[in-house]
Amino acid sequence: LLRSVTMWLLLQSLLLLLASRLRAAAAFPKGCYPSEEEGLKTFRCSNARLTEVPRDIPNDTNKLYLDSNQIPFLPRDAFRDLPLLLELDLSHNAIANVESGAFRGLAEHLHSLDLSSNRLVSVSKDAFSNLNWLCDCRLQELIRTVDLAAGSSGGIVCKSSALEEHVGKAFLQVIADTDFCNVYKKTTDIAMLVTMFGWFAMVISYLVYYVRQNQEDARRHLEYLKSLPSKQRR
């Protein structure tokens, strides 16, 4: 009897677990699914024909992919219930507007936000405030192409930067004196010159070695010829 009761309780627990999993799966929009990648909780909705940020995203999600959809704007508190989010991909959508507070609650952990290939034309005040920003050429180009509401970019502070002395400073203050894209171009040019110089040095070294080796072989051959009798030498 005890064994039967135990088996019944175990079966009931398994059925409840399965039912909860099925309910959770049914709650997700078509084309969305949770997974685990490199030990991180991932929720993918790529190419799911979404027209809004989906609800019921698991709140322990670390990586969220909403790329290649038809989302037109980001409302206030769109990601409020995702306190552990590390990466957010919103690229290749139709986002033209970002409301104030759209990224509220993400400042502590978020380190990657991709808004590329959208239709951003205006951003509300405080939409990007309190996020940890990497100040580089990509951010500079974003600020130049998007019509930010007055004062909205004042909260963009460099959490990290291509140049260490800019960390902790307001981005607008930094780009007043620094062109990140020009710095990037110079860095790329220097890297290319160093690479070319390295190859050139390798070629020269090989030529020097080749000439010296041939000279040594020629010297040994001449000495050998001199050691031969005159008839054999001819």
RAPECOR-V907408 format. One line per field, one symbol per residue. ss: DSSP state (a for helix, b for strand, c for the rest). psi: psi as a letter, one per 20 degrees, with the letter a starting at -180 (. if undefined). burial: I if it has 9 or more other C-alpha atoms within 8 Angstrom, else O. A space follows every 10 residues. Layout:
ss->???
psi->???
burial->???
//
This chain:
ss->caaaaaaaaa aaaaaaaaaa aaaaaaaccc ccbbbbbccb bbbbcccccc cccccccccc ccbbbccccc ccbbcccccc ccccccbbbc ccccccbbcc cccccccccc cbbbcccccc cbbccccccc ccbbbcaaaa aaaaacbbcc caaaacbbbb bccaaacccb aaaaacccca aaaaaaaaaa aaaaaaaaaa aaaaaaaaaa aaaaaaaaaa aaaaaaacca aaac
psi->gghggghggg ggghhggghh ghgghhhqqp iqqqrpokjp pqopkpljkq jrpqrkppij phppokqlbk phrorpkhkh kmijphpook qlakoiqoqp jhjpiihghp ipoojqlakp hqpqpjhjqj qopooahghg hghhipnpqp ihihjopohr qhphiipiqp ghhgihipoh hhgggggggg hggggghggg hggggggggg ggghgggggh gghghhiqqh ghg.
burial->OOOOOOOOOO OOOOOOOOOO OOOOOOOIOO OIIOOOOOOI IIIIIIIIOI OIIOOOOOOI IIIIIIIIII IIIIIIIIII OIIIIIIIII IIIIIIIIII IIIIIIIOII OOIOIOOIOI IIIIIIIIIO IIIIIIIOII OOIOOIIIIO IIIIIIIIII IOOOOIIOII IIOIIOOOOI IOIIOOOOOO OOOOOOOOOO OOOOOOOOOO OOOOOOOOOO OOOOOOOOOO OOOO
//
